[in-house]
Amino acid sequence: MIALPESYNLKKQSQLDGTLLAVAEQDPIFFANWFLGIHLNPFNVRALMSVPNHKQIIWVTANQVGKTVTLACLHIWFNYFKKGFNGDPKMIEKARYETLNLSPISRQSKEAFRYVIEILSSEFSWEEDGKRYINECRIGWFLEGGGNETLGRIDFSNNSSCHCLSTSADAGAGLAGKQFAVISYDECDQSHHLEDELGARIMSRTAKYSGWVILVATPDEMAKSQQYWYHLYTTAKRAQEAGEPSEWFLVEGLYNENIFIPEEKRQEFMKRLFKLSPVKYAQVIEGKFLAAADRAFTPEMVEGLWNSRVEPTDSMPDRDYVEIIDWGVADTGDETVMGVGDITDIDDVVIVKAYSKQGGDPIELMAMATFLRMEYNDCPIVMDAAEMGGIVFKKMMKQFKPISFGQGNKPEALFFIQLRLRNNLRTRKVNEDESAKSRIKSYRLPKLEKQLSTYKFDDKRIKQDWVMMLAMLAWYVEKYKRVNRMQSFSLTNFYKSQSSNLDGN
């Protein structure tokens, strides 16, 4: 806490020291310390430091590190200074300004709302070094009214507002046309469609100001968008470790950094949790990503599938390809999924093109399948012929002599794709035989990512069309290409060569 004379405890912005205001406008840490009267833990400091120099930020943390309190401080800071607005200060003072804090969980959005009110009302308390503290906010006058919890809206005295809403409430709150200088998304991995929401509901709402987007969450193996959250994390983490620029700036936080939970309580809790569940300890205390016990593929296996490409690869005349098709012509249910794999090197298979469509006319789908086959060097076609639709398509496309994949091949295919996805992560060579590596890669396919991350071997209710396209590709390579690559050995020629050697001696 920065200690300053009591004479600085003033009521109105016009009375505040200009130097302090200038520093606080650029430094949210100083703003939280001095103006809001909040003590900060190490994570709070790092999280606040990330904002002035980055506009796309992710906070990936353990439990109870102070994420929501930090967000509350930031929203007050943004609204107080109307960050992102430029021009005449008098005009800025009159201009309308709004920020938005979202959460898929209604309780979490209300927590942020409550923290903003408590901080500005000098009612926010915490325990530190065995003592209880309550903040002394120097800008309590900034809060205009007590906030409307029903609407999730807090108004401030400079014609600015902070909205704290759950995504379900936001859908009907009339905010679709609004623009915000900053949007934070607390516990974002609990969203059912985080990747889709980022473009349609979040980034698009900051376009007017080219505003800030802050994504915040603790890893949770059961969260609906856990895999995409892991993808953002690993991409940012690799860039950070390599010292390279990244689309998202990463801030991490550990449970033990929260100094506002007394040391003895932290130690007691960590010991009890580690004894009860060492695996959960890694998630709750260290913020690690775990794999759900009932899922077939771990987050690392799914993330390891993607190579550096982001777009399909055009056909090349000297490459071998195969087209994989999983038919699904119903207007509801699984899609038709088509994938093209480069199998020139069967130990390094690469998906170079993928296409899918929900429903659709069979003629249209067959035309697309035929086009892909011609586009990729008249490659062979493998299709799922276990269902009635697949049998019909096989007969209608018999001129291409498609290879049938039956229901009985599914366990074997899943074994092959399990092995290849695990081999993607291999860092140590078992021996010098490179043929043992058997990997598979692809440019990133969001639908495949989502289905792989939720796939269960014995759950018939989940969508699995993209997973089966991938599995059929691995199955074809092992059953049709690897066998053909084996060379026969002639005993007659062997004996002749041995005889010649003996005659020569």
QUIPE-V987545 format. One record per pair of residues at least 24 apart in sequence whose C-alpha atoms are under 7 Angstrom apart, sorted by the first residue. I is the first residue (numbers start at 1). J is the second residue. D is the distance in whole Angstrom. If there is no record, write none. Layout:
{{I;J;D} {I;J;D}}
This chain:
{{1;33;6} {1;39;6} {2;33;6} {2;34;6} {9;138;6} {10;138;7} {11;138;7} {11;139;7} {11;141;7} {25;81;6} {28;77;7} {32;73;6} {35;137;6} {35;138;5} {35;139;6} {36;119;7} {36;136;7} {36;137;4} {36;138;6} {37;135;5} {37;136;5} {37;137;5} {38;135;6} {41;257;7} {41;258;6} {41;259;6} {42;257;6} {43;253;6} {43;257;7} {44;70;6} {46;251;7} {47;251;6} {54;249;7} {55;211;7} {55;212;4} {55;213;6} {56;212;6} {56;213;5} {56;214;6} {56;248;5} {56;249;6} {57;213;6} {57;214;5} {57;215;6} {57;248;5} {57;249;5} {57;250;6} {58;214;6} {58;215;5} {58;216;6} {58;248;6} {58;249;6} {58;250;5} {58;251;6} {59;215;6} {59;216;5} {59;217;6} {59;250;6} {59;251;5} {59;252;6} {60;216;6} {60;217;6} {60;218;6} {60;251;6} {60;252;5} {60;253;7} {61;217;7} {61;218;5} {61;252;5} {61;253;4} {61;254;6} {61;287;5} {62;218;6} {62;253;6} {62;254;5} {62;255;5} {62;283;6} {62;284;5} {62;285;5} {62;286;5} {62;287;4} {63;218;6} {63;255;6} {63;284;5} {63;285;6} {64;255;6} {65;253;7} {65;254;7} {65;255;5} {65;257;7} {65;258;5} {68;112;6} {69;112;7} {69;115;6} {72;112;6} {72;115;6} {72;116;5} {75;99;7} {75;162;7} {79;160;6} {79;161;7} {84;181;7} {84;209;7} {93;158;6} {94;158;7} {94;159;6} {95;159;7} {96;159;6} {96;160;6} {97;159;7} {97;160;4} {97;161;6} {98;160;5} {98;161;5} {98;162;6} {98;180;5} {98;181;6} {99;161;6} {99;162;5} {99;163;6} {99;180;5} {99;181;6} {99;182;5} {99;183;6} {100;162;6} {100;163;5} {100;164;6} {100;180;7} {100;182;6} {100;183;5} {100;184;6} {101;163;6} {101;164;5} {101;165;6} {101;183;6} {101;184;5} {101;185;6} {102;164;6} {102;165;5} {102;166;5} {102;167;6} {102;184;6} {102;185;5} {102;186;6} {103;165;7} {103;166;5} {103;167;6} {103;185;5} {103;186;5} {103;187;6} {103;188;6} {104;166;5} {104;167;5} {104;187;7} {104;188;7} {104;190;6} {104;191;6} {105;166;6} {106;166;5} {109;164;5} {109;165;5} {109;166;6} {110;164;7} {112;164;7} {113;152;7} {113;164;6} {126;260;6} {127;260;5} {127;261;7} {128;259;7} {128;260;5} {128;262;7} {129;262;7} {178;205;7} {179;205;5} {179;206;6} {179;208;6} {180;205;6} {180;206;5} {181;206;6} {181;209;6} {181;211;5} {181;212;6} {182;206;7} {182;211;5} {182;212;4} {182;213;6} {183;212;6} {183;213;5} {183;214;6} {184;213;6} {184;214;5} {184;215;6} {185;214;6} {185;215;5} {185;216;6} {186;215;6} {186;216;5} {186;217;6} {187;216;6} {187;217;4} {187;218;7} {188;215;6} {188;216;6} {188;217;6} {189;217;6} {189;223;6} {189;224;7} {189;225;5} {189;226;5} {189;229;6} {190;223;5} {190;224;5} {190;225;6} {191;224;6} {191;225;6} {192;224;5} {192;225;6} {193;225;6} {194;225;6} {195;228;7} {218;287;6} {219;283;7} {219;287;6} {219;288;7} {219;289;5} {221;289;7} {221;290;6} {221;291;6} {221;292;5} {222;292;7} {227;299;6} {227;450;7} {227;453;6} {231;303;6} {254;285;6} {254;286;5} {254;287;7} {255;285;5} {255;286;7} {294;456;6} {295;454;6} {295;455;6} {295;456;5} {296;455;6} {296;456;5} {296;457;6} {297;452;6} {297;453;6} {299;453;7} {301;421;5} {301;422;6} {302;449;6} {302;452;7} {302;453;7} {304;424;6} {304;425;6} {305;421;7} {305;424;7} {305;440;7} {305;441;5} {305;442;6} {306;441;6} {306;442;5} {306;443;5} {306;444;5} {307;441;6} {307;442;6} {307;443;6} {308;443;7} {309;443;5} {310;443;5} {310;444;6} {311;443;6} {312;352;5} {312;353;5} {312;443;7} {313;352;5} {313;353;7} {315;375;7} {315;376;5} {317;377;7} {319;344;6} {320;344;5} {321;376;6} {321;379;5} {322;379;5} {322;380;5} {322;381;6} {323;373;7} {323;379;7} {323;380;6} {323;381;5} {323;382;6} {324;381;6} {324;382;5} {324;383;6} {324;469;6} {324;472;7} {324;473;6} {325;382;6} {325;383;5} {325;384;7} {325;469;6} {326;383;6} {326;384;5} {326;465;6} {326;469;6} {327;384;7} {327;389;7} {327;390;6} {328;359;7} {329;358;7} {329;359;4} {329;360;6} {330;359;5} {331;358;6} {331;359;4} {334;463;6} {334;465;6} {335;359;7} {335;465;7} {337;465;7} {337;466;6} {337;469;7} {339;469;7} {346;477;6} {347;435;6} {347;437;6} {347;438;4} {347;439;6} {348;438;6} {348;439;5} {348;440;6} {349;439;6} {349;440;5} {349;441;6} {350;440;6} {350;441;5} {350;442;5} {351;441;6} {351;442;5} {352;442;7} {413;471;5} {413;472;6} {413;474;7} {413;475;5} {414;471;6} {416;474;6} {416;475;6} {417;471;5} {417;474;6}}
